[in-house]
Amino acid sequence: AWANANVRGSAEKAERVLKRLKVANINQGKSVAPTASLQPDLYSFAYCYAAWYREAIFAERSNMKASSVAMRKADSVLKSMKQVLMKRTDQSQPLNLVEDVNSLLVMWSNTNVNLPDLSDYFLKFVEFESRGSQDMWFNTRSYNLVINAWAKSGSRQSINRAESLLRDMERSDRVSPDVLSYSGVISSIAKSKKATDAKKA
């Protein structure tokens, strides 16, 4: 709720809830019968990250220092997620978080049309940090969702960013572009008002 509030101080309140979950998890781990439901999960970290990221973008217009602090907070949340979910000591049972990640990307694309960077940054973080791991964090659809987020945004950067994601897919040994990947890039080009860009399609 705090992550989606879009009011002053909402990111800080979202992080307080996340910290309570982490403390509760530590305390539960010391008990005889720990309660798994109190553990922070992917959504706990992702919502908090999104709250700080949005706060950083909104603060850019009036307070660059506050924006920089908020962006560092967003990075800190992702690093905390990495330690809790991506650097687990027990790797005997690989995680499959693809559907959860894609659900987040869909939600962010629908509720943050003007912030495709929110999804892009998150996807690139999990792609990089999950290298060498047996856990599954993303698939071709994940990339397609972010490409489409850029196409929907109408941003001046949309073509370059969509094409960059497509190139990443073409070079990757974990995902491969499909028809939707290419159509997403074409869509971003088609929405451009520049004649030179339209020729690319």
C-alpha positions as CSV (number, residue, x, y, z in Angstrom):
1,A,0.0,0.0,0.0
2,W,2.8,2.4,0.9
3,A,4.7,1.5,-2.2
4,N,1.8,2.6,-4.4
5,A,0.8,5.6,-2.3
6,N,2.8,8.1,-4.3
7,V,2.8,10.5,-1.4
8,R,5.7,12.2,0.4
9,G,7.4,9.7,2.8
10,S,5.7,6.6,1.4
11,A,9.0,5.0,0.4
12,E,10.4,5.5,3.9
13,K,7.3,3.9,5.4
14,A,7.5,1.0,2.9
15,E,11.1,0.4,3.9
16,R,10.2,0.4,7.6
17,V,7.7,-2.5,6.9
18,L,10.4,-4.4,5.0
19,K,12.9,-3.9,7.9
20,R,10.2,-5.2,10.4
21,L,9.8,-8.3,8.2
22,K,13.6,-8.9,8.1
23,V,13.9,-8.5,11.9
24,A,10.9,-10.8,12.4
25,N,12.5,-13.4,10.2
26,I,15.7,-13.2,12.3
27,N,13.8,-13.6,15.5
28,Q,11.6,-16.4,14.1
29,G,14.8,-18.2,13.0
30,K,15.9,-18.4,16.7
31,S,12.6,-19.9,17.8
32,V,11.8,-23.6,17.8
33,A,9.2,-23.4,15.0
34,P,10.0,-20.4,12.7
35,T,7.1,-19.0,10.7
36,A,7.9,-18.9,7.0
37,S,5.1,-16.4,6.4
38,L,7.1,-13.6,8.1
39,Q,10.0,-13.9,5.7
40,P,10.4,-11.0,3.3
41,D,9.8,-12.3,-0.3
42,L,10.3,-11.0,-3.8
43,Y,7.3,-8.7,-3.6
44,S,8.4,-7.2,-0.2
45,F,11.7,-6.1,-1.8
46,A,10.3,-5.1,-5.2
47,Y,7.5,-2.9,-3.8
48,C,10.0,-1.1,-1.6
49,Y,12.5,-0.7,-4.5
50,A,9.7,0.7,-6.7
51,A,8.7,3.2,-4.0
52,W,12.2,4.6,-3.7
53,Y,12.7,4.6,-7.4
54,R,9.6,6.6,-8.0
55,E,10.6,9.0,-5.3
56,A,14.0,9.5,-6.9
57,I,12.4,10.3,-10.3
58,F,9.9,12.7,-8.8
59,A,12.5,14.5,-6.8
60,E,14.7,15.1,-9.9
61,R,12.5,18.0,-10.9
62,S,13.1,20.0,-7.7
63,N,15.8,18.5,-5.5
64,M,18.7,16.6,-7.1
65,K,20.3,15.8,-3.8
66,A,17.1,14.1,-2.5
67,S,16.8,12.3,-5.8
68,S,20.3,10.9,-5.5
69,V,19.6,9.8,-1.9
70,A,16.4,8.0,-3.0
71,M,18.1,6.3,-5.9
72,R,20.8,5.0,-3.5
73,K,18.0,3.7,-1.3
74,A,16.5,1.9,-4.2
75,D,19.9,0.3,-5.0
76,S,20.2,-0.7,-1.3
77,V,16.9,-2.5,-1.4
78,L,17.9,-4.5,-4.4
79,K,21.3,-5.4,-2.8
80,S,19.4,-6.5,0.3
81,M,17.1,-8.7,-1.9
82,K,20.2,-10.1,-3.5
83,Q,21.6,-11.2,-0.1
84,V,18.3,-12.7,1.1
85,L,17.0,-14.3,-2.1
86,M,19.9,-14.6,-4.5
87,K,22.8,-15.6,-2.3
88,R,21.0,-18.3,-0.2
89,T,23.3,-20.8,1.6
90,D,20.9,-23.7,0.7
91,Q,21.0,-24.0,-3.1
92,S,19.7,-27.6,-3.2
93,Q,16.2,-26.5,-4.3
94,P,16.5,-23.8,-7.0
95,L,14.0,-21.0,-7.0
96,N,11.7,-20.3,-9.9
97,L,10.5,-16.7,-9.6
98,V,9.8,-16.1,-13.3
99,E,6.1,-15.7,-13.0
100,D,6.4,-13.5,-9.9
101,V,8.9,-11.2,-11.7
102,N,6.7,-11.1,-14.8
103,S,3.7,-10.2,-12.6
104,L,5.7,-7.3,-11.2
105,L,6.7,-6.1,-14.7
106,V,3.1,-6.2,-15.9
107,M,2.0,-4.3,-12.9
108,W,4.7,-1.6,-13.3
109,S,4.0,-1.3,-17.0
110,N,0.3,-0.6,-16.3
111,T,0.7,1.7,-13.3
112,N,3.9,3.5,-14.2
113,V,3.5,4.1,-18.0
114,N,6.0,7.0,-17.9
115,L,8.6,5.1,-15.9
116,P,9.8,2.2,-18.1
117,D,13.2,2.6,-16.5
118,L,11.7,1.2,-13.3
119,S,11.2,-2.2,-15.0
120,D,14.3,-2.0,-17.1
121,Y,16.6,-1.4,-14.1
122,F,15.0,-4.2,-12.1
123,L,15.3,-6.7,-15.0
124,K,18.9,-5.9,-15.6
125,F,19.7,-6.2,-11.9
126,V,18.3,-9.7,-11.6
127,E,19.8,-10.8,-14.9
128,F,23.3,-9.8,-13.8
129,E,23.1,-11.0,-10.2
130,S,21.5,-14.4,-11.2
131,R,24.4,-15.3,-13.5
132,G,25.8,-18.7,-12.6
133,S,22.9,-19.5,-10.4
134,Q,20.4,-22.4,-10.9
135,D,17.5,-20.1,-9.9
136,M,15.2,-18.9,-12.6
137,W,14.4,-15.2,-12.4
138,F,13.3,-14.3,-16.0
139,N,12.5,-15.5,-19.4
140,T,11.8,-14.2,-22.9
141,R,8.5,-12.8,-21.8
142,S,10.3,-10.7,-19.1
143,Y,12.3,-8.9,-21.8
144,N,9.3,-8.5,-24.0
145,L,7.4,-6.9,-21.2
146,V,10.1,-4.3,-20.7
147,I,10.5,-3.7,-24.4
148,N,6.7,-3.0,-24.6
149,A,7.0,-0.8,-21.5
150,W,9.4,1.4,-23.5
151,A,7.1,1.3,-26.5
152,K,4.1,2.4,-24.5
153,S,6.0,5.2,-22.7
154,G,6.5,7.4,-25.8
155,S,9.9,8.4,-24.3
156,R,12.6,9.9,-26.5
157,Q,14.8,7.0,-25.3
158,S,12.2,4.3,-26.1
159,I,13.7,3.2,-29.5
160,N,17.3,3.0,-28.3
161,R,16.4,1.3,-25.0
162,A,14.1,-1.2,-26.8
163,E,16.7,-2.0,-29.4
164,S,19.3,-2.4,-26.6
165,L,17.2,-5.0,-24.8
166,L,16.7,-6.8,-28.1
167,R,20.4,-7.0,-28.7
168,D,20.9,-8.3,-25.1
169,M,18.5,-11.1,-25.9
170,E,20.3,-11.9,-29.2
171,R,23.6,-12.2,-27.3
172,S,22.2,-14.1,-24.3
173,D,22.6,-17.8,-23.7
174,R,19.5,-17.8,-21.3
175,V,16.8,-16.2,-23.4
176,S,16.1,-15.8,-27.2
177,P,14.0,-13.1,-28.9
178,D,10.7,-14.2,-30.4
179,V,8.2,-12.6,-32.7
180,L,6.8,-10.4,-29.9
181,S,10.3,-9.1,-29.1
182,Y,10.8,-7.8,-32.6
183,S,7.2,-6.5,-32.9
184,G,7.7,-4.6,-29.6
185,V,10.8,-2.8,-31.0
186,I,8.9,-2.1,-34.2
187,S,6.1,-0.6,-32.1
188,S,8.5,1.7,-30.3
189,I,9.8,2.9,-33.7
190,A,6.4,3.3,-35.2
191,K,5.4,5.6,-32.4
192,S,8.3,7.9,-33.1
193,K,7.5,11.3,-34.7
194,K,10.8,11.4,-36.4
195,A,10.8,10.5,-40.1
196,T,14.3,9.0,-39.8
197,D,13.1,6.6,-37.1
198,A,10.0,5.5,-39.0
199,K,12.3,4.2,-41.8
200,K,13.9,1.8,-39.3
201,A,10.6,-0.1,-38.9
